[in-house]
Amino acid sequence: MQQLLLSFPSKPTCRMVIFTVTTAESCVSFPMEGYSIDPPQGLTYSNLPLLFSTITYDVLVQGGVSCASALVKAPKQARADIPWVKCPRGVRIVADKDLDDIELTELFDLVVVPGGAEGAKTISQDGRVQRMLQNHYQQGKLVAMICAGSVAAKTAKIGLGSALTSHPSVKEDLEQDYKYSDDSVVRSENLITSRGPGTTFPFALKLVEALQGGERRQEIDIPIRVECRNIFQNAMQITAATRRQQG
């Protein structure tokens, strides 16, 4: 299953959406209450690697973007009744909307396709998502992809010949059709791509910058770095203490 994240910045003209994709083992749907909010708008797809969806969502909110999410089902999967998706390590995430409930002609300021091999496969095989990506790109709206999600650019035939990056595992699938880069985050006009889990924060901050401007990005950049460092240090201390207790 792939999750769609909808995000709405504080500006009344900007709106963003993120999609989550389902697989045979996991399923998520996001009811989108208050869907009619009017800030910059964006759209994102993910197969649910936890970091891609949650970090991107959280950073966008810190950047002043209101967020919501929606579900893209795997092929032949019935409409999901379970209102959450189970991540690989057991974490469950609740979404806001089913893709079936979204007008395919509706425009967001940003569409994000998160990574993960199975999620990228689901997105690439879903004709509705492909049409939405094409429509947003052609209308000059921001389209962003991370990790294996960058494959969706090729299947949707958007940005062909432009600069792009992805997870190394799908590099061979893309380098013939794009100016492939090993940079962490690459922007080519209204297409933004990134490498993988380790580049999720720079990716999300780039989206904030694209929607809300460089000044807003700088305002949240340092606090996010400090917070992440503290979380990492605390996690390492807890892990070390647990190992000592276990002998």
C-alpha positions, 0 to 999 in steps of 0.5 A: 500500500502507498500512502498519499500525504496532503500538505497545506502550507500557511499561505492561502494559495498553497497545498500539498498531498502525499500518497502511500502505496499498499503491498500485499502485506500492508494497507493504509487509507487516509480520510481527508477531513478538512480537505478543502483547505486552501494553502500551497498544495502538493502530492506525494506517493510512498510504499511506506518506508516509515522515514519517507512518509513521516519525516517528509510530513513532519518537516513540511508541517514545521515549514508551515504546510498543512498536511493530509494523506491518501491511499493508493492500492496495490493492483487487484487489491480491494478498497482498504477497510483497515485505516492504517498501514503496517510498516516493516518493523510493526509501526502503524500509520493512519492515513486520511483519504483513498485515491478513489475519493480524489478527483484526478483533475484536481491540482495540488502545489506539490506531489511527492512520491516516497520510496521503497521498491514495492511502493514504486512498483505500485505507483508505476503500475497505477494509471490514475497516479501516472495521469496525476503526475503527468498533469501536475508536471505539465501544469508546472506544479512541483513533483517530488520523488525519493529513493526508488520512487524516482522510477515513477518519473520514467513510467509517467514520462515526465522530465525526460532528459533532465537531471535526476537522482534515485536510490542506487538500486534503480540507477540503471533503469533511469540513466538512459533517459535522464542526466543521472546525478549522485547528488543527495537532492536534485532539482530540475525545474519543477521535478525534485528527486532524492537518493534514499532514507539518509537524504530524507531530511534534505529532501523535505527541507528542499520541498519547504524551500520550494513551497515557502521560500529559503528564509522559511527553510533556514528558520527550521533547518538548525532546530531540526538538526539539533533535535535529530542529534539529540534523538540519535544520542538518546537512542544510542544511550538507551541501546547501550543501557539495554545491552548492559542489562542483557549482560 
